[in-house]
Amino acid sequence: MIFLPKSFIETAEGLLFAVVAEGLETGKVRCFLRYVQNENGQWRKVQTTEANNLLAKNHPDYCFHSFEFDAFLHAVPIEKIATHHRPQQRLKQLLENSSNDEIENDCADLCRLFEHAGIDLNHFGVTGSLLIGQHKALSDIDLVCYDITTFHECRVVVRDLIKQDLLDNLNHDDWRESYARRDCDLSFEDYVWHEVRKYNKALINGRKFDLSLVELNDGNFLSEITNYKKRNTIVLQTIVTDDTRAFCYPAEFKLVHSTIQKVVCFTATYTGQAIVGEMVEISGQLEQDEQGNQRIVVGSSREARSEYIKVIRP
């Protein structure tokens, strides 16, 4: 069974976790608690502090320190998983069945636009609240793509559909809402400047959607794990030399530096943030592996306070 970021796992105790890392570590799926089930069988979304406190008090066996990431996460053993919510299966189900649900219909409309433009929907899934049936009237649509070539083709299609008025750009209020939700260490102006050129979000029938990328590996994942240890926080200005994996999870940018090879980003805010040749300022956690290779991590904690990537604009 393959566990990928953007999928969800559900336990018999009434806990719903979002998977945050591919593969297993010591037989456990690395994840983070997002929903808990109350006595009436209804799901309730929980924030980071409440999730940590709830598990520490009631389910300490799900609290986990990842040796690979040298970070605190949640983790669930495979035998404790009752249901594995898979984005591709959910999207396939959504597209095959007619529905009276407004959000499901908006998602289907979006996918049909992509398909009409030549995008292969077999590479896509739907995640977020729509994956687990917890969407509300104002919920966004979160699509995930599992093929890097198709993902970038889709970004071009989004740009073209906006030009054709088949999709809409986010307006000022939409950007304000998005900025408030991200709670990032950029000014509003900087946040919007970086976002509008990514073409991974827009509006369908007035509803916001996001595109994200989870690249499938070649099956050699476990043999390629590199363990890093945290050293100190760092702020660095340098030039991006490779943005091939800029939209992957985690995002990766190679850098011009004598000892630091790259910046790796685990938060969606800074995915696709810079382009080859651009000067960037990076604030994050300096890490080093057993061979002495160094990298900067942005998103070393879920909140990623004081961690960012931003282009230094002329």
LINJOVEN-V663057 format. One record per residue. SS is DSSP state (~ for helix, > for strand, _ for the rest). Layout:
ss: (SS;SS)
This chain:
ss: (_;_;_;_;_;_;_;>;>;>;>;_;_;_;>;>;>;>;>;>;>;>;>;>;>;_;_;>;>;>;>;>;>;>;>;>;>;_;_;_;_;_;>;>;>;_;_;~;~;~;~;~;~;~;~;~;~;~;_;~;~;~;>;>;>;>;_;_;_;_;>;>;>;>;>;>;>;~;~;~;>;>;>;>;>;_;~;~;~;~;~;~;~;~;~;~;_;_;_;_;_;~;~;~;~;~;~;~;~;~;~;~;~;~;~;~;_;_;_;_;~;~;~;>;>;>;>;~;~;~;_;_;_;_;_;_;_;_;_;_;>;>;>;>;>;_;_;~;~;~;~;~;~;~;~;~;~;~;~;~;~;~;~;_;_;_;_;>;_;_;_;~;~;~;~;~;~;~;~;~;~;~;_;_;_;_;_;~;~;~;~;~;~;~;~;~;_;_;_;_;>;>;>;>;_;_;>;>;>;>;>;>;>;_;_;_;_;_;_;_;_;~;~;~;_;_;_;>;>;>;>;>;>;>;>;>;>;>;>;>;>;>;_;_;_;_;_;_;_;_;>;>;>;>;>;_;_;_;_;>;>;>;>;>;>;_;_;~;~;~;_;_;_;_;_;_;_;_;>;>;>;>;>;>;>;>;>;>;>;_;_;_;_;>;>;>;>;>;_;_;_;_;_;_;_;_;_;>;>;>;>;_;_;_)
